């Protein structure tokens, strides 16, 4: 019975994928217009040709996760992600909304370098999004910070200015508030327990929680804020055991991919104008620390994401965090 159910589930997934692919808008590559695309970027939500799939792969899975329509096994979640976007036309309405007049998109016969340059501009640099979603310079961004931001929030930005000589030229796109909720089954680093605290790193910025004494299941519920630069990487999370007379011992680490949250937020625009809804998802995979898929929601006009992470390079431990994204233009 189990094998029958698995075959039935696989068949249903294949059917849903074919139905989506056979829509008129998905019968040509989203990037170059080549007919009969047999590849897709599951997190972006577009069907693409073989040549463009190579360019997408070169961006990295944190930007574009490429699957073959015919060769790879698809999960229901990956199909759901494609359906949520709405197809190539809906995706291009976002990513090519402000394509410059006279700009020449790649054709099926365009060379690799020109094709890669366009795809990188479109998805990684997001140069063709509407102007209200584009980068705001740091010089003006400070005046756009919400007046309720705590002193700790402002300190994190000040640390960046001090640590980077070119900070005045750094461009920021928003503020990321990270609520470090709790840890579970953390590793022992003292005789029988540990004194854990969490360090968050994004670019040149580094903030940390309070130390909780003698607790392997600490509850912090502590909110920290970081400014997000135009060229952002993953949010790095490390857990340490505080020691008074020696160097603090590391108790594991993990990374949070910010691309799904920020890209989803940019695609949907001002969250204050939207009702509560799911706008994206960061999928659990073998190459990330997720314990389960992480859903991106709009809740009460805020873009939020709950993330559960299994700590890496350690014998045990999990961390739960809650993210909240605010674009500087809001």
N, C-alpha and C positions, 0 to 999 in steps of 0.2 A: 504493500500500500504506500509506503514511504517513497519508493522509487517511482511509482505511478504519479504521486503528487508532485515530485520534483520535475518529472517530464512535463506534466501539465503546466507547472509554473514557468518552466523554460519556454514552452511553446507559446504561452500567453505573452511573455516578455518579447519574444521574437515577433509575434503578431503586432503588438503595439509599436515596436520599432519600425516595422515595415509600413504600417499605416502612416506614421509620422514622416518617414522618408518619402513616401509617394505623394505627399502634398505638393502642389505645383511649385510653391516657393522654395521647396527643399530639393528640387530636382536639378538645381545648378549650384555650384560652389558659392558659398557666401562671400568669398574673397576675390575670386578671379572669374567666376561665371562659367567654369568648365561644367559640361553636362555630366549627369549621372554620378554625383559624388558618393563615395563609398566609405568615407571617414567622417568622424565627428569630434568636436571639442565638447565634452559632456558638461564641463562647468561653465563654459561660455554659452552653450546651447545652439551651436551652428553645425550644419553639415558642410564638409569641405572635401576637396579632391586630394588625390595622392600627393601632388606636388606641394600644395598648401599645408598638408598635414605634416610634411617634413619641416616647414618653417615654424609651424605651431609647436612641434616637439622641441625645437631649439630654444624656445622661450622658457622651457621648464614647466613641470607639472603644477607648480604653484600659480602659474598664469593660465595654462591651457593643458587640460588632460585629454589626450587624444586616444580614441578607440576606433577600431575597424568595425564597420557595420556587419561584415560577414565573417571575420576571423576571430573576433573577441567575444567573450561572454559579457553580457550586460546585466546589471542588477536593476530591480524595479526602481530603486532610488535614482539611478542614472537616467532611466527613461523619464521618470517624473521630473527631473531637473530640466531635461530637454523640452518637455511639454510645458513646463512653467514659463519658460522663456517665450515660447510661442512660434518658434521657427526662424528661418533665416531672415525673413522680411522684418519681423519684430526686432531681432537682434541688430540688424543693420540700421533700423530706424533710430537706435540708440548710439551705436558705435560709429555710424557715419552721418549722424545728424547734421554736422557742420563740416562736411567735406568741402574744401575750398572749390570755388567755381573754376572749372577747367582742369581740375585735378584728374590725372589719368590713373585709374585703378589698374591693377594687373589684369592681364588677359590669360587665357589658358597657355599661351606660348611665351609668357614673360619669363625671363631668366631668374635664377634662384636669388641672387643678391637683391634685385629690385623687388621681388616678391616678399622676401624677408623684411626689407625695409618698410614696406607698406603694412605688413601684418604686425610688426613691432610697433609702428606708429599708431595703429588702430586699436590694439588690445593692451599692450604693455604701457605705452606712454599715453594712450587715450587722447590723442591730439584732436580727434574729430567730435568729441562730446560737446554739448552746448556750453557756451562761455561761462554760464553761472556755475558749472561744475569744475571749472579749471582752477589752476593753482593760484593761490594768493601769496604775495610776497610776505616775508617775515616782518618787514618794517611796518606793514599795515595790519598784520594778523594780531598783534598784541591788543589792539583796540577792539578787536572782534571777540575776544575771550569773554565768556559769560561772566557777569559781575559776581555771581555766586561761587566762582571757582575758588577753592581753598588756597591758603598760603602754600600748602604742600604742592598744589598744582603749579603755581607760579615758580616755586623753587625748582621744579623739574625742568622748566624752560630756561631758567637762569643757569642751571648746570650746563645746558647745551651751549649757551652763549659763551661761557667761560672755557669749556673744554675744546671748542672748535674755533680756530682763529678766523675761519671764514663764515662763522655763524650768521653774520649780518646778511650774507648772500644766500643762505639756505632758504628754500621755499617750502612752506608747510601747507598741507591740505586739510588738516583737522586735528581734533583732540581725541585721544583714546583714553577713556576711563576704564581702569581694570579693577574690579572688586575681587580681591583674593579671598575666597569664601572659606575653604577648609582643606586640610590634608587628611589622608586616610592611610593607616598602616605604614607610616613612614619608617625608614630604616633606623636601627639603633646605632648610635655613634659614641655614646658614653657607656657606662657600665651596664645599665639596664634600660636607658631611655635616651632622649635627645632634647636639645633646646632649639627648635627649628625657627627659621625665618626665611622669607622668600625675597629674592632679588629679581627685578624685572629690568631687562635691557633692550632698548630700541635705538639703534644707531649709536650716538655718543651719550645718550641719556641713560641714567641708571637710578632706580628708586627701589626702596625695600620696605618690607613690613616690619612690625614690631617682633621682638623675640618672645616666644611663648615657652616658658620653662617646663621641662620634664613632661613632655606630652608628645606621643606618637600619632595622635589624632587631633591635631590642633584646629581650633576655629578662630580665624582672624576676622572675617567680615570687614576687611580694611580696604578702602578705595584709594587707588593711586592713579595719577594722571601723567600722560606722556603726549608730547606734540609729535605728530606724524609728518615726516618730510616727504617731498615729492618722490624721491627715490627711496622708498622704504623697503626693508627686508622683513624677516619674521620677527615676532616678539619672542625674545629668549627668556625663559624662566628657569631659575636655579633655586634649589633649596639647600640651606646650610645649617649646620649645627653650631651654635654659638659656644665658643670656648673662651674662658677668661685668661688663661695663661699660655695658650698656644694658638696657632692658626686655626680658623674655623674649618671644619670638615664639610665637604660637599655631600649632600644626601640625595642627589639625582637632579636631572635637568630635563627640559622639554622645550619644544618650539611651537609657537602658534602662528599659523599662516594667516596674515591679515587680508590677503588679496580677496578671498570670497566675500568678506564683510564689506570692505570698502568699495569693491566693484559693484556689489548689489546695491549699496546705498546710493552710489552715483547714478546707477541706471534708473532707480525709481524716483530720484529727486527729493524734494523737501518732505520729510516724514510727517511734518505737522499737518500736511494737506491730505494725508492718507489715513484710512482706518487701520485698526490692528490687523496684521496679516503677515504671512511668511513671505520673505522676499529672496531667500537664498539658503544655501546649505554647504557646509564644509564636510566632505565625505571621509569617513574612516578608511584608511588604506594601510598597506604594509610599510609605507615610507613616511608615516606620521605617527604621532603619539596619542591620537584620539582613542578613547575607550569606546565611543559610539559616535555616530554622525552628529554634527553640531548644527543646529538650526539657527538661521538668522531671521529675526522677526522685527516688525515695527510694533512697539507697545507704547501706548499713550504718547504718540508723536516722537518716540525715540527709537533709534536703531540699536537692537540689543542681540547678544549672542551668549548662550551658556556653553561652556567648554569643560569637558572632563578629560584629564590627561593622565596617562600612565607614565610615571617618571622613568627616564632612560638612564642606562649605565649605573644601575643600582639594583640591589636585591629585591626591593619592594617599595611601594608607595604610589599614591595617586593624589592629584591636586585638582580642585574645582575652582574655576574662575568665571566671572561674568564680565563681558565686554559691553561698552557703550560707545558708539561712534557719533561725533558731532563734526560736521564739515564746517570749516571756518567761514564759508560764505553764508552760513545760517546763523 
